[in-house]
Amino acid sequence: MSSPQSPSGDPAAADVYSERLYVPAWWWLAGALLTGIVGYEISLAAHGASWSVVGYFVVAILIAWLLWSMGRVHIRVTADGELVADKATLPRAVIDRAASVPPTAKSAALGRQLDPAAYLMHRAWVKTMVLLVLDDPDDPTPYWLVSTRHPEQVLAALNVIDARHAPAPTDRD
């Protein structure tokens, strides 16, 4: 979700754009179902011993921790124009051009076309991405691919034109 700049001392409040890539809610329901199934299997393996109830709690804690940790990723654009994707930072000055990657092109971008030197911050449950092509002679990374639910807002916060929607150049020879 986009958050406006704030004069408060909180660095996250000063972001032009901020988004957290939570796992889908139905994954939590699936985790609860899995907790019940695995807890029951532990209970069966323990032949119904009274301590086997602990298995439910242990499995629930492990699954909750896994889902919480998977959904901790933040995508931010700071007031200084830097993109922060999880723990990596990309200054706006090195971005040459950019494009949003729709769900239909995501598998191609992550498949055979993927450059092994590219920076990839991908979350499978997020359908769209942004592609940021770099122009930095000191960095061997050709581009960044970053998962985001709102690629247009990320590109707008970075003040770059989406190449997918930009008019095609015309030849005047």
Disulfide bonds with the S-S distance in Angstrom:
none
